[in-house]
Amino acid sequence: MFSAVSLLAFVTLALNVVANPVVIDRSPILSIPLTKIHNITSGHNLVASGLARAQNFKDRAKAHDLAAVKKRQAEPVINEVVSYIASVGVGASDTQYQLIVDTGSSNTWVGAGTKYVASSTSTDTGDRVSVSYGSGEFSGTEYIDKVTLTSALVITSQSIGVASSSEGFEGTDGIIGIGPDTLTEDTVSGVSTVPTVTDNLFTQGTIAEKVVAISFEPTTTDEVTNGELFFGGTDSSKFTGAITYTTKSGDYWGITQTVTYGSTTIQSSLSGIVDTGTTLLYLEETGFNKYIKAIGATLDNATGLYKITTAQYDALENLVFTIGGTEFSLTPNAQIWPRSLNTAIGGSASSIYLVVADLGADEAGFDFIDGYVFLERFYSVFDTTNSRVGFATTSFTTATTN
C-alpha cells in the first residue's frame, strides 16, 4: 500500500501563451494540488521498481507492439516509487480520482481504486484498452468522458481507460499521462493513437502550444509545497538563466547527453529518456561502473543502493550532464539520498547513499533514465509543438538540503 504524506505541489495551467513557450501573464492562476506520496519499503524495491519500468521502456523501443511487453506481465510486480498525485474530476458528477502524473506514459485511466461510474457525459466506445508499465499494468474499456482539471479547465471529450483489472497501483486510482501521444499506439483496439490530455487542451484552444513544464524542489521533510506542472508554456519565476533545448528523440521524452565526473567521461553522446515516473538516476552498466569506481562507493546490502563514507562525500565532485551544448551539474549533495529519509529505504540514519543506480547493459539505445532526483534540481520543458526537451537551472540546483 502507498503511505501518503502531505507534500503538496501545484499544477499551473497557462491559458494565454505567445508563440514562444514562455508565459509572461500568469493571471489568473489555475492550479491543481498534487500530493507527493512515498510507496517505499526498502531501497531494494525502489531500485527494482525502476529497473522493471526501464525494461518496459526498452521493450517498447525494440518493438512497436505489445508482444514483447506482455511476455513480462507474468513476472512479479514491484511498484515502489515517489509519485505525484493529482485529484482529477471525471464525468457529469465530477467524481474525483487520485491519478499519478506520468511523463513516461500517455493514456489517462481510472478505476484502480475508486470505481468508475458512467454518467450522462459518458460514451462507451466498446474498445479494449491495455497498458503495461513494467512496474504495473491495467486493462479495461475505453470511454469518452468529460475530464475536469479545474472549474475553468474542462476537457469535454477525453479518452479514458476504465480499468476492469489493474496491478501495482494500490493507494491510487490510475494515471494521467502527459507523455507524447505516440505512446498510446496499440493501447486501444481499433485506433492507432488517442489524443492525450495535453492534445485536447490545445485542440480546444485552452492552451496555445503543446508544452508542459515541470518544476520540482529537493525536500527532506514530509510536508512541503515543492512543485509546479505548467501547461501551455513556461513559468519564468521557476528557473534561472536561459532554457537550453535539445531535439526530442524516440517515442518517449528522449534526449542525448554526455556525462562526466571530474576528468572521467562516464557516458559520451548516449541516448536515454527523462521520466517523472522513475525515482532514481539510472546509467547503463559501463558508465555506472566508471562512476562508482571514481568515487570508491560500495554496495550496501541493507538498501540495495551504493554507499559512501563521510570522507568520500567531502571529496565528491560534480556529476556533469552536457545536454544541447550546455553543462548541467548535479552537485555532491544532489547525488545522495536525503539523509533524513534514510530509514524509509531501510538504511541507517547516519549513512550516505547515492541516488545513481545501475541500468544494466546497453539495450535498444536506452543508456540512461534521468528520473525524479535529476528533475528536482532542474526546470524541465516537454515541448510537443517543436519536438524538443528543455532544461534550465533553478534556485535549487545547488541546494544542500540532502
Secondary structure as GFF3:
##gff-version 3
##sequence-region A 1 402
A	DSSP	beta_strand	3	13	.	.	.	ID=ss1
A	DSSP	beta_strand	31	38	.	.	.	ID=ss2
A	DSSP	alpha_helix	43	62	.	.	.	ID=ss3
A	DSSP	alpha_helix	67	70	.	.	.	ID=ss4
A	DSSP	beta_strand	82	90	.	.	.	ID=ss5
A	DSSP	beta_strand	95	102	.	.	.	ID=ss6
A	DSSP	beta_strand	109	110	.	.	.	ID=ss7
A	DSSP	beta_strand	123	132	.	.	.	ID=ss8
A	DSSP	beta_strand	137	150	.	.	.	ID=ss9
A	DSSP	beta_strand	153	167	.	.	.	ID=ss10
A	DSSP	beta_strand	174	177	.	.	.	ID=ss11
A	DSSP	three_ten_helix	181	184	.	.	.	ID=ss12
A	DSSP	alpha_helix	197	203	.	.	.	ID=ss13
A	DSSP	beta_strand	211	216	.	.	.	ID=ss14
A	DSSP	beta_strand	225	231	.	.	.	ID=ss15
A	DSSP	three_ten_helix	236	238	.	.	.	ID=ss16
A	DSSP	beta_strand	240	247	.	.	.	ID=ss17
A	DSSP	beta_strand	254	261	.	.	.	ID=ss18
A	DSSP	beta_strand	264	274	.	.	.	ID=ss19
A	DSSP	beta_strand	281	284	.	.	.	ID=ss20
A	DSSP	alpha_helix	285	295	.	.	.	ID=ss21
A	DSSP	beta_strand	298	299	.	.	.	ID=ss22
A	DSSP	beta_strand	306	308	.	.	.	ID=ss23
A	DSSP	alpha_helix	310	314	.	.	.	ID=ss24
A	DSSP	beta_strand	319	323	.	.	.	ID=ss25
A	DSSP	beta_strand	326	330	.	.	.	ID=ss26
A	DSSP	three_ten_helix	333	335	.	.	.	ID=ss27
A	DSSP	three_ten_helix	339	345	.	.	.	ID=ss28
A	DSSP	beta_strand	352	353	.	.	.	ID=ss29
A	DSSP	beta_strand	356	360	.	.	.	ID=ss30
A	DSSP	beta_strand	368	370	.	.	.	ID=ss31
A	DSSP	alpha_helix	372	375	.	.	.	ID=ss32
A	DSSP	beta_strand	378	383	.	.	.	ID=ss33
A	DSSP	beta_strand	388	393	.	.	.	ID=ss34
###
